[in-house]
Structure formats: C-alpha cells, structure tokens
C-alpha cells in the first residue's frame, strides 16, 4: 500500500512551554476574528474549549482560565506582533473512555485534513490538532510540544488513549506525526488500532507497530492529565458508568456503530484475532458474537453469562484488562473455505477520489458478480460510479446513513467477497 505523508504546522520561533503553546493558538484564533481585538480571540478560545468539554465528555469545571506565563508578550507573525490575550484554556482531566470518545467524533465525521483550517470545535485539522482535541488541551499543540502534556511510557505500558509520537527535530515538516493508540489488534502486540488525522481525513485503522514508516522513531506517551478510575468501578452499576459501557442495545443482530468496533478491537487484544478475517468493523456480525462468547467462557462463565452478548461485566473486564485471555483460537468450523477466500481489506485509502489500484478493480468485479453491474464497467480507477454501486450494495444490506455512504469499509468488503 502507499505510504501516507504527514505534515505538521511548525510555529514561529517561541518558547515551547505549555503556556506559550496556548498563546500560539490564542493568537491564531485572534487573527481569525478578522480584525477583532486579541482579547476577543482569547474569549473565543475559552468558549470553544468549554463547549468541546461539555459536548465530548469533559466537565465544565475542568475548563478554567490559566494564568499567562510571565514574560510572554507576543511574537512576530509576518503580520505584525500580536498582543498577549489575558488567559488561555486549561487541559481537561479525561478518562481513557472520554479520550477515545472524543477521537471517534472526528473519525465518524471524517474531518478533512488541513494544516491551516480549524474544525468547528476550534482545533486545527492536522495530526497534532487531532491529538490536542482528543486530549482536551484547549489549544492546538504541534508535534514539537505535545510531549509537554504527557509522560513518556514504554511499549509494554501502552493502553487505549495513549499517544504515539514522532517529532522530526531536523525537519519538523517532514515525517512528523502523532496519533491516538486505541488498543492492540493481535495477541503478539505487533499491530494495533490507530485513531489518526491524515489525508484525506480522520480515520481508524489497523496499523503495524509503531507505524508504516520511521517505525523506530515513534515514542509512546501517556496524557499527563488522565483522570483516575473511581473506586466504585469494580461493582454494580458503577462498572457500566466508569468503563463507558454503551448499553446492551448497542450489540446484536442489525446493530452497528463505534461501540461494535471498539468491542472487536478489545477482543482482538485479548486473543480473539483469529475470529476476525476482516475487521473488526462497525457492523455486528457472527465473528463478534463468537469472539465475545469465547472471552466469556475464558472467564469460566456459562449459560446466559456466556451468550456472546457483552453486558456491563464483560465490557468492564475488557476495558480494564481483567480476567483471562482467550486460549488458543476459534473452533475449526469458524475457518471454512468461503471465509478464508476473502482477500485482505486494503484500507479506506484505496477508495478515494483519484485512487487507482487493483483493489478498486476487484471491488468492481465483485459488485457485478453480486448483481450490481447494470450500466457499470469496473476499472482500476475509483469514480463516482463505483461509489454509487457500493452505496446500492450497502443499502441492500439494510444499512443507512454513514453506514451506506458508498465507501467500502471492512464489513462491506467482507460481505462483497463472501
């Protein structure tokens, strides 16, 4: 597959401390007000941070004014020096579940990549702006100072909500990248689910550790303001709240959404990788139920407690990494010839405007074979005609909304080739 290229925004020469990082975003927001005073820009930063914290899982009390570091009076921008705003936002204290929830808002919206534009929540639409948003920093940091908001950890300590960071000090605009680690995708811990902001937009995908290129240069970090798990999380209703249990209605036949994807990712991290030939994906399937039941049986549960539908206790065991991993692999019957014939999903990037590859041709041929070839001629080049045929196939599965957008995800791919 092609290796994505990443650029990040290098700020003008200035101090790299946390306060100055806030200053840079505040000045940027002030410029966006088209001539308004910098105090108005600072107010906008606070309002955006407060709104993002309320809407995406933070608490209003966590968003507060922080004192401006002494000696910071502005910097040269090419448009003249900007005066310092009176205050800046304080990073939010967030749980791991809240960090992942925030990250998924951009993934779900497929926020387009940009080094200069800001999304409606106020954060810059590049990789470090994405991590800044997920962590609730209140500023769009850059790869050169994201580590100031974190503590360095080891690969073995990685948990969902942590960050993998490569900052190229020699040339920050070449190769620098940051992403949110969302969990291991196999028991060998050689692949993981990454939430990241990259062209053409925010996405979640299975990624080799540490990354597709410059792998040895990525460093794992943990958010410095990570909120602790309440003591009540171990029993009763508190378990569902503390672990972010999305509810039983999120799982089962006909269900789809980020909760299903996260369940599959957590299960793969506990030994269920062999159950998934493609995915995990957002649409509930037989693999999800079989993997869930296997995990439940691994805990010694039987009967209704091992029915393959995750309840609060199963979810808590997965999120908190409690209990036993799934031993061995799935029953032999789960690996029949039809399932094994499904080719590997090439990734969402293979199906975007301008793409040209064998996967597009293979997709088109399967659409024809499935009865969606009227007036359609498959080729290696991705066109609107391909998207419309994929959309028709997705709607034939009973999907709607974002699940029927015409862009093939892992579950669409699996069903086409099954």
Secondary structure as the mmCIF struct_conf table of DSSP 4:
data_model
#
loop_
_struct_conf.conf_type_id
_struct_conf.id
_struct_conf.beg_label_comp_id
_struct_conf.beg_label_asym_id
_struct_conf.beg_label_seq_id
_struct_conf.end_label_comp_id
_struct_conf.end_label_asym_id
_struct_conf.end_label_seq_id
HELX_LH_PP_P HELX_LH_PP_P1 UNK A 2 UNK A 4
HELX_LH_PP_P HELX_LH_PP_P2 UNK A 9 UNK A 12
BEND BEND1 UNK A 13 UNK A 13
BEND BEND2 UNK A 17 UNK A 17
HELX_RH_AL_P HELX_RH_AL_P1 UNK A 18 UNK A 32
TURN_TY1_P TURN_TY1_P1 UNK A 33 UNK A 33
BEND BEND3 UNK A 34 UNK A 35
HELX_RH_AL_P HELX_RH_AL_P2 UNK A 38 UNK A 55
TURN_TY1_P TURN_TY1_P2 UNK A 56 UNK A 57
HELX_RH_3T_P HELX_RH_3T_P1 UNK A 60 UNK A 62
STRN STRN1 UNK A 65 UNK A 66
HELX_LH_PP_P HELX_LH_PP_P3 UNK A 67 UNK A 69
TURN_TY1_P TURN_TY1_P3 UNK A 70 UNK A 71
STRN STRN2 UNK A 76 UNK A 76
BEND BEND4 UNK A 78 UNK A 79
STRN STRN3 UNK A 81 UNK A 81
HELX_LH_PP_P HELX_LH_PP_P4 UNK A 82 UNK A 85
BEND BEND5 UNK A 86 UNK A 86
STRN STRN4 UNK A 88 UNK A 89
HELX_LH_PP_P HELX_LH_PP_P5 UNK A 90 UNK A 93
STRN STRN5 UNK A 94 UNK A 94
HELX_RH_AL_P HELX_RH_AL_P3 UNK A 96 UNK A 109
TURN_TY1_P TURN_TY1_P4 UNK A 110 UNK A 110
HELX_LH_PP_P HELX_LH_PP_P6 UNK A 111 UNK A 111
STRN STRN6 UNK A 112 UNK A 112
HELX_LH_PP_P HELX_LH_PP_P7 UNK A 113 UNK A 113
BEND BEND6 UNK A 115 UNK A 116
STRN STRN7 UNK A 118 UNK A 118
TURN_TY1_P TURN_TY1_P5 UNK A 120 UNK A 121
BEND BEND7 UNK A 122 UNK A 122
STRN STRN8 UNK A 124 UNK A 124
BEND BEND8 UNK A 125 UNK A 126
HELX_RH_AL_P HELX_RH_AL_P4 UNK A 127 UNK A 135
TURN_TY1_P TURN_TY1_P6 UNK A 136 UNK A 136
BEND BEND9 UNK A 138 UNK A 139
TURN_TY1_P TURN_TY1_P7 UNK A 143 UNK A 145
HELX_RH_3T_P HELX_RH_3T_P2 UNK A 146 UNK A 149
STRN STRN9 UNK A 150 UNK A 152
HELX_RH_3T_P HELX_RH_3T_P3 UNK A 155 UNK A 157
TURN_TY1_P TURN_TY1_P8 UNK A 160 UNK A 161
STRN STRN10 UNK A 163 UNK A 166
BEND BEND10 UNK A 169 UNK A 170
TURN_TY1_P TURN_TY1_P9 UNK A 172 UNK A 173
BEND BEND11 UNK A 174 UNK A 175
STRN STRN11 UNK A 177 UNK A 184
BEND BEND12 UNK A 185 UNK A 186
TURN_TY1_P TURN_TY1_P10 UNK A 187 UNK A 188
BEND BEND13 UNK A 189 UNK A 190
STRN STRN12 UNK A 191 UNK A 198
TURN_TY1_P TURN_TY1_P11 UNK A 199 UNK A 200
STRN STRN13 UNK A 201 UNK A 208
BEND BEND14 UNK A 209 UNK A 210
BEND BEND15 UNK A 212 UNK A 214
HELX_RH_3T_P HELX_RH_3T_P4 UNK A 215 UNK A 217
STRN STRN14 UNK A 219 UNK A 223
TURN_TY1_P TURN_TY1_P12 UNK A 224 UNK A 225
STRN STRN15 UNK A 226 UNK A 226
HELX_LH_PP_P HELX_LH_PP_P8 UNK A 227 UNK A 230
HELX_RH_3T_P HELX_RH_3T_P5 UNK A 231 UNK A 234
BEND BEND16 UNK A 235 UNK A 235
HELX_RH_AL_P HELX_RH_AL_P5 UNK A 236 UNK A 242
TURN_TY1_P TURN_TY1_P13 UNK A 243 UNK A 244
HELX_RH_3T_P HELX_RH_3T_P6 UNK A 248 UNK A 250
BEND BEND17 UNK A 251 UNK A 252
TURN_TY1_P TURN_TY1_P14 UNK A 253 UNK A 254
STRN STRN16 UNK A 256 UNK A 256
BEND BEND18 UNK A 257 UNK A 257
HELX_RH_AL_P HELX_RH_AL_P6 UNK A 258 UNK A 267
HELX_RH_PI_P HELX_RH_PI_P1 UNK A 268 UNK A 272
HELX_RH_3T_P HELX_RH_3T_P7 UNK A 273 UNK A 275
BEND BEND19 UNK A 277 UNK A 278
BEND BEND20 UNK A 282 UNK A 282
STRN STRN17 UNK A 283 UNK A 283
HELX_RH_AL_P HELX_RH_AL_P7 UNK A 286 UNK A 298
TURN_TY1_P TURN_TY1_P15 UNK A 299 UNK A 300
HELX_RH_3T_P HELX_RH_3T_P8 UNK A 303 UNK A 306
BEND BEND21 UNK A 307 UNK A 308
HELX_RH_AL_P HELX_RH_AL_P8 UNK A 312 UNK A 319
TURN_TY1_P TURN_TY1_P16 UNK A 320 UNK A 321
BEND BEND22 UNK A 323 UNK A 323
HELX_LH_PP_P HELX_LH_PP_P9 UNK A 325 UNK A 327
BEND BEND23 UNK A 328 UNK A 328
HELX_RH_3T_P HELX_RH_3T_P9 UNK A 332 UNK A 334
BEND BEND24 UNK A 335 UNK A 335
HELX_RH_AL_P HELX_RH_AL_P9 UNK A 337 UNK A 340
TURN_TY1_P TURN_TY1_P17 UNK A 341 UNK A 341
BEND BEND25 UNK A 342 UNK A 342
HELX_LH_PP_P HELX_LH_PP_P10 UNK A 343 UNK A 345
HELX_RH_3T_P HELX_RH_3T_P10 UNK A 348 UNK A 350
BEND BEND26 UNK A 351 UNK A 352
TURN_TY1_P TURN_TY1_P18 UNK A 353 UNK A 354
STRN STRN18 UNK A 356 UNK A 356
BEND BEND27 UNK A 357 UNK A 357
HELX_RH_AL_P HELX_RH_AL_P10 UNK A 358 UNK A 369
TURN_TY1_P TURN_TY1_P19 UNK A 370 UNK A 371
TURN_TY1_P TURN_TY1_P20 UNK A 374 UNK A 375
BEND BEND28 UNK A 380 UNK A 380
STRN STRN19 UNK A 381 UNK A 381
HELX_RH_AL_P HELX_RH_AL_P11 UNK A 384 UNK A 396
TURN_TY1_P TURN_TY1_P21 UNK A 397 UNK A 398
HELX_RH_3T_P HELX_RH_3T_P11 UNK A 401 UNK A 404
BEND BEND29 UNK A 405 UNK A 406
HELX_RH_AL_P HELX_RH_AL_P12 UNK A 410 UNK A 417
#
